[in-house]
Amino acid sequence: MIPWSEGVWTTPPAASVVDPDDADLLVTAVEGSDAWRTTSYGFVHDTEHALLAPFPQDSAVEVEFTADFEGQFDQAGLFLRIADDRWVKAGLEFSEGSLQLGAVVTAPTSDWSLAPVPSWKGRRVTIRASRAGDAVTLRARVDDEPLRLVRVLPFPPDAIASAGPLVSAPSRADLTVRFHAWRVTASDATLH
């Protein structure tokens, strides 16, 4: 487990408090916070709340949180950062009236992929990024179900990167997400 205190915020949230009863981290987003660069919308948002620590080659990072949100574009998950215009966010987002599992890869403009997962609402979700060779493999699961493949993306093997929990609330001021764990493990041995 990575202690919450080891991370550095990309943009400080409205509040972040460690629950003394269970050591969960409760993060309240600032209204208008988001991460996006240019594509289709024409704007750049770099106000996400991402708590980051080093993400070296041949390692994997996981965050676990409760998916209890329903405001338009509410989002939580995992953020991987190389530079202001080279980053990845993966996790859950409330979009088009449903909870969605997806990823945004920015290099230097953003793309976006989504798949509906409405049954994940209110449950524990784990988002995992495994870094090996010239790629990052993103996986996700709900509760204790098996991890499912979300995406494989190119990632420079020599890049100095950081990763950790992410929260953003583009359209409201009262989103609070409960993170249960932040872990670093060995990278995945195989893709499948």
C-alpha positions as CSV (number, residue, x, y, z in Angstrom):
1,M,0.0,0.0,0.0
2,I,1.1,3.5,-0.7
3,P,0.4,5.9,2.1
4,W,-1.8,8.8,1.0
5,S,0.8,11.2,2.4
6,E,3.3,10.1,-0.2
7,G,1.4,11.6,-3.1
8,V,1.5,15.1,-4.5
9,W,-1.6,16.7,-6.0
10,T,-1.6,18.0,-9.5
11,T,-4.3,20.4,-8.5
12,P,-5.4,20.5,-4.8
13,P,-9.0,19.4,-4.3
14,A,-11.6,21.3,-2.3
15,A,-10.9,18.8,0.6
16,S,-9.0,15.6,1.2
17,V,-9.4,13.8,4.5
18,V,-8.3,10.5,5.8
19,D,-11.1,8.7,7.6
20,P,-9.7,7.8,11.1
21,D,-11.9,4.7,11.3
22,D,-10.8,2.9,8.2
23,A,-7.9,5.0,6.7
24,D,-9.9,5.6,3.5
25,L,-9.2,8.9,1.7
26,L,-12.2,11.1,1.0
27,V,-11.6,13.6,-1.8
28,T,-14.0,16.4,-2.6
29,A,-13.6,17.9,-6.1
30,V,-13.7,21.5,-7.1
31,E,-16.5,22.3,-9.5
32,G,-15.1,22.6,-13.0
33,S,-12.1,20.3,-12.4
34,D,-11.2,18.1,-15.4
35,A,-8.4,16.8,-17.6
36,W,-8.8,17.2,-21.4
37,R,-6.7,18.6,-24.3
38,T,-8.3,20.1,-27.4
39,T,-9.9,17.3,-29.4
40,S,-13.5,18.0,-30.6
41,Y,-14.1,20.6,-27.8
42,G,-11.3,23.0,-28.5
43,F,-10.4,23.6,-24.9
44,V,-7.6,22.5,-22.5
45,H,-8.5,21.6,-18.9
46,D,-5.7,20.7,-16.6
47,T,-7.4,21.1,-13.2
48,E,-7.9,17.4,-12.3
49,H,-7.2,16.3,-8.8
50,A,-4.6,13.6,-9.1
51,L,-2.6,12.4,-6.2
52,L,0.7,11.2,-7.8
53,A,3.8,9.2,-6.9
54,P,6.5,7.7,-9.1
55,F,5.4,5.0,-11.6
56,P,8.5,3.2,-12.7
57,Q,8.9,0.8,-15.6
58,D,8.0,-2.9,-14.8
59,S,5.5,-2.0,-12.1
60,A,1.7,-1.8,-11.8
61,V,-0.4,0.7,-9.8
62,E,-4.0,0.2,-8.6
63,V,-6.6,2.4,-7.0
64,E,-9.7,1.1,-5.3
65,F,-12.8,3.4,-4.7
66,T,-16.5,3.3,-4.3
67,A,-18.3,4.3,-7.5
68,D,-21.1,6.4,-5.9
69,F,-21.7,9.4,-8.2
70,E,-24.2,10.4,-10.8
71,G,-23.6,14.1,-11.8
72,Q,-22.8,14.7,-15.4
73,F,-19.1,13.9,-16.1
74,D,-18.4,13.0,-12.4
75,Q,-15.2,10.9,-12.6
76,A,-12.8,8.9,-10.5
77,G,-10.0,6.5,-11.2
78,L,-6.3,6.5,-12.0
79,F,-4.2,9.2,-13.6
80,L,-0.8,8.5,-15.2
81,R,1.3,11.5,-16.0
82,I,4.5,12.1,-18.1
83,A,4.0,15.8,-18.9
84,D,1.3,18.4,-19.2
85,D,0.5,17.1,-22.7
86,R,1.3,13.4,-22.1
87,W,-1.1,11.7,-19.7
88,V,-3.7,9.0,-19.3
89,K,-6.8,8.9,-17.2
90,A,-8.7,5.6,-16.7
91,G,-11.7,4.9,-14.5
92,L,-15.4,5.5,-14.2
93,E,-17.3,8.5,-15.5
94,F,-21.0,9.4,-15.4
95,S,-21.9,10.3,-19.0
96,E,-24.9,10.1,-21.2
97,G,-27.1,9.1,-18.2
98,S,-25.1,6.1,-17.1
99,L,-21.9,5.0,-15.3
100,Q,-19.2,4.3,-17.9
101,L,-15.8,2.6,-17.8
102,G,-13.3,4.3,-20.0
103,A,-10.0,5.9,-20.7
104,V,-8.6,9.1,-22.1
105,V,-5.1,9.0,-23.7
106,T,-3.5,12.4,-24.3
107,A,-0.4,12.6,-26.6
108,P,-0.7,15.6,-27.0
109,T,-4.4,15.8,-27.8
110,S,-7.0,13.7,-26.0
111,D,-9.1,10.7,-27.2
112,W,-11.9,9.1,-25.3
113,S,-13.3,5.6,-25.1
114,L,-16.3,4.4,-23.0
115,A,-18.3,1.3,-22.2
116,P,-21.5,1.4,-20.0
117,V,-21.2,-0.3,-16.6
118,P,-24.4,0.8,-14.8
119,S,-24.3,-2.2,-12.4
120,W,-21.1,-0.9,-10.9
121,K,-22.8,2.1,-9.2
122,G,-22.3,2.1,-5.4
123,R,-19.8,-0.8,-5.6
124,R,-16.0,-1.1,-5.0
125,V,-14.1,-0.6,-8.2
126,T,-10.4,-1.3,-8.9
127,I,-8.5,0.4,-11.8
128,R,-5.1,-1.1,-12.6
129,A,-2.3,0.1,-14.9
130,S,0.6,-2.2,-15.6
131,R,3.7,-0.7,-17.2
132,A,6.1,-3.0,-19.2
133,G,8.2,-2.5,-22.3
134,D,6.7,0.1,-24.5
135,A,3.1,-0.2,-23.2
136,V,0.7,0.3,-20.4
137,T,-2.2,-2.2,-20.0
138,L,-5.3,-0.8,-18.3
139,R,-7.6,-3.2,-16.5
140,A,-10.6,-2.8,-14.2
141,R,-12.9,-4.9,-11.9
142,V,-15.8,-4.4,-9.6
143,D,-15.8,-6.0,-6.1
144,D,-13.8,-9.3,-6.3
145,E,-14.6,-10.2,-9.9
146,P,-11.7,-10.9,-12.3
147,L,-9.9,-8.0,-13.9
148,R,-11.1,-7.1,-17.4
149,L,-9.0,-5.6,-20.1
150,V,-9.9,-1.9,-20.8
151,R,-7.1,-0.8,-23.1
152,V,-3.5,-1.3,-24.2
153,L,-1.7,1.9,-25.1
154,P,1.8,2.9,-26.2
155,F,3.9,4.4,-23.3
156,P,7.6,5.4,-23.7
157,P,9.8,2.9,-21.9
158,D,12.3,5.5,-20.8
159,A,9.7,8.1,-19.6
160,I,9.7,9.4,-16.1
161,A,6.1,8.9,-15.0
162,S,3.9,9.2,-12.0
163,A,0.5,7.8,-11.2
164,G,-2.2,7.7,-8.6
165,P,-5.9,8.4,-7.7
166,L,-7.9,10.8,-9.7
167,V,-11.1,12.8,-9.0
168,S,-12.8,15.4,-11.3
169,A,-16.2,17.1,-11.2
170,P,-16.6,19.2,-14.4
171,S,-20.3,20.1,-13.7
172,R,-20.8,20.3,-9.9
173,A,-19.3,21.3,-6.6
174,D,-20.2,18.5,-4.2
175,L,-18.6,15.3,-5.6
176,T,-16.8,13.4,-2.8
177,V,-15.1,10.1,-3.7
178,R,-14.0,7.5,-1.1
179,F,-10.7,5.8,-2.0
180,H,-10.0,2.5,-0.2
181,A,-6.5,1.6,-1.4
182,W,-3.6,2.7,-3.5
183,R,-1.2,-0.1,-4.3
184,V,2.0,-0.8,-6.3
185,T,2.8,-4.3,-7.4
186,A,4.9,-6.1,-10.1
187,S,3.7,-5.5,-13.7
188,D,1.5,-8.1,-15.3
189,A,3.4,-11.1,-16.6
190,T,1.2,-11.5,-19.8
191,L,-1.3,-9.5,-21.7
192,H,-3.9,-12.2,-21.7
